[in-house]
Amino acid sequence: MKRVDDFRLRFGKRELVPIIIGGMGVDISSRELALEAVRLGGIGHISDAMLPTVTDRHYKTKFVSDKQKQYKLNILKADKSIVQFDLAQVTESTHLHVGKTMEAKRGDGMIFVNCMEKLTMNSPRETLRVRLCGALDAGIDGITLSAGLHLGSFSLMEDNPRFRDAKLGIIVSSLRALQLFMRKTARLNRLPDYIVVEGPLAGGHLGFGLDWAEYDLHTIVAEIVAHLKAEQLDIPVIAAGGVFTGSDAVDFLEKGCAAVQVATRFTVAKECGIPEKVQQEYFKASEQDIEVNMISPTGYPMRMLKNSPAIGAGIRPNCEAYGYLLDAHGHCAYIDAYNREVALYPDAKKISVMDKTCLCTHMRNYDCWTCGQYTYRLKDTSHRNADGTYQILTAEHIFKDYQFSTDNKIALPPPHS
Ligand SMILES: Cc1cc2nc3c(=O)[nH]c(=O)nc-3n(C[C@H](O)[C@H](O)[C@H](O)COP(=O)(O)O)c2cc1C
């Protein structure tokens, strides 16, 4: 019986344990979590979502309050088009977070940054360019492009000196999306170094509609593996979404995948950014407590716990402080939904907005409890304490369980004494 450890992910001469911890914004895939993956010989992601906010928290910068002060007079206005990010500050925060993480790196693995294209930041091309190039300049090992079609993203990095040496990968959920990407980037003579194929059971935003349950990761992976073979393209394929045990991973590795990308099991690791109180909600969740809904202003479906405080919260849009989801014209679907409710209930002290959420604020505050479909199985991965809570795991324990387990077994941690 094979174990994940019998396989290796190869990038040229480099060999890694074929386990990648996926990017989880905003700072859920913390630098501590990524550093553990590296130490254990795999790949860890940090996320570049809302980095000015993240660096304020970790490195005592003042980017958010500076921006809020600058646009204070706009707070009550519906038109947010003047609320722009200072590109120098976006670069500085990227340099700080990526740079400090890379400085702390120990071990044989690699650190990638997950770059969510749908964070359009009121100036999609320019902000994405400085985020991508900032990460390359700060020494990141690789960039995973997520949530978007990535059609122009490679060209935004084309002039960067590290464009051909850093590992660049994309997340796709269909062969069609991959083909579109390949066609669009053909002129750059630069193929992706890896392709993450993310299925419908993943956490975060999904590359499927509300009919996600009709799709199956094995089928999509098989199509993409066959396509690459037919085109004689030797690009590692990485399966993601619902890989819950080492045996699930081996199944994909035996079917031609070079690695797996996993996330949900690490949401209950002590190194993960989610506060422990919220981690207990993840442990407690049953299958009925998880839903895929359309409240994200990105327009993509998102999976989350139904008791997330973000659902139905009618807070004033916080674009002057954050504004990561403002499109090129300063619009965000939450602003429209919020203003509609205020117009309907002008005298209400507190309003509720059910169809959209202020994702920036709620992700920043860990109030949008996004999760993978198998979150309801987390309770089987740990011990229940006498007070009814669950024992928080270490990233090392979870990583090694993926690496060495067989027979669909999940090793429980040594109980707290
Ligand atoms: C809490 C959470 C947050 C996530 N956030 C992001 C994100 O910001 N960007 C992204 O590309 N994927 C995100 N994902 C998806 C993961 O990176 C990963 O590909 C996927 O969840 C793997 O499936 P699994 O969770 O079933 O192991 C997130 C997943 C979780 C569980």
The ligand as an SDF file (V2000), in Angstrom:
LIG
                    3D

 31 33  0  0  0  0  0  0  0  0999 V2000
  -10.4700   28.8510    5.0040 C   0  0  0  0  0  0  0  0  0  0  0  0
  -10.0850   28.7770    3.5530 C   0  0  0  0  0  0  0  0  0  0  0  0
   -9.7500   29.9330    2.8650 C   0  0  0  0  0  0  0  0  0  0  0  0
   -9.3520   29.8610    1.5340 C   0  0  0  0  0  0  0  0  0  0  0  0
   -8.9740   31.0070    0.8840 N   0  0  0  0  0  0  0  0  0  0  0  0
   -8.4980   30.9210   -0.3790 C   0  0  0  0  0  0  0  0  0  0  0  0
   -7.9620   32.0760   -1.0240 C   0  0  0  0  0  0  0  0  0  0  0  0
   -7.9100   33.1650   -0.4520 O   0  0  0  0  0  0  0  0  0  0  0  0
   -7.4810   31.9410   -2.2850 N   0  0  0  0  0  0  0  0  0  0  0  0
   -7.5090   30.7210   -2.9340 C   0  0  0  0  0  0  0  0  0  0  0  0
   -7.0590   30.6260   -4.0730 O   0  0  0  0  0  0  0  0  0  0  0  0
   -8.0010   29.6240   -2.3410 N   0  0  0  0  0  0  0  0  0  0  0  0
   -8.4540   29.6960   -1.0860 C   0  0  0  0  0  0  0  0  0  0  0  0
   -8.8950   28.5530   -0.4610 N   0  0  0  0  0  0  0  0  0  0  0  0
   -8.8010   27.2700   -1.1900 C   0  0  0  0  0  0  0  0  0  0  0  0
   -7.5500   26.4740   -0.7690 C   0  0  0  0  0  0  0  0  0  0  0  0
   -6.3680   27.1590   -1.0720 O   0  0  0  0  0  0  0  0  0  0  0  0
   -7.4760   25.0670   -1.3670 C   0  0  0  0  0  0  0  0  0  0  0  0
   -7.1780   25.0510   -2.7340 O   0  0  0  0  0  0  0  0  0  0  0  0
   -8.7150   24.2140   -1.1600 C   0  0  0  0  0  0  0  0  0  0  0  0
   -9.4760   24.5990   -0.0730 O   0  0  0  0  0  0  0  0  0  0  0  0
   -8.2900   22.7570   -1.0080 C   0  0  0  0  0  0  0  0  0  0  0  0
   -9.3570   21.9540   -0.6340 O   0  0  0  0  0  0  0  0  0  0  0  0
   -9.5860   21.4320    0.8690 P   0  0  0  0  0  0  0  0  0  0  0  0
   -9.8530   22.6430    1.6740 O   0  0  0  0  0  0  0  0  0  0  0  0
  -10.7610   20.5280    0.7460 O   0  0  0  0  0  0  0  0  0  0  0  0
   -8.3410   20.7110    1.2980 O   0  0  0  0  0  0  0  0  0  0  0  0
   -9.3150   28.6110    0.8700 C   0  0  0  0  0  0  0  0  0  0  0  0
   -9.6820   27.4420    1.5770 C   0  0  0  0  0  0  0  0  0  0  0  0
  -10.0550   27.5220    2.8940 C   0  0  0  0  0  0  0  0  0  0  0  0
  -10.4170   26.2410    3.6230 C   0  0  0  0  0  0  0  0  0  0  0  0
  1  2  1  0
  2  3  1  0
  2 30  2  0
  3  4  2  0
  4  5  1  0
  4 28  1  0
  5  6  2  0
  6  7  1  0
  6 13  1  0
  7  8  2  0
  7  9  1  0
  9 10  1  0
 10 11  2  0
 10 12  1  0
 12 13  2  0
 13 14  1  0
 14 15  1  0
 14 28  1  0
 15 16  1  0
 16 17  1  0
 16 18  1  0
 18 19  1  0
 18 20  1  0
 20 21  1  0
 20 22  1  0
 22 23  1  0
 23 24  1  0
 24 25  2  0
 24 26  1  0
 24 27  1  0
 28 29  2  0
 29 30  1  0
 30 31  1  0
M  END
$$$$
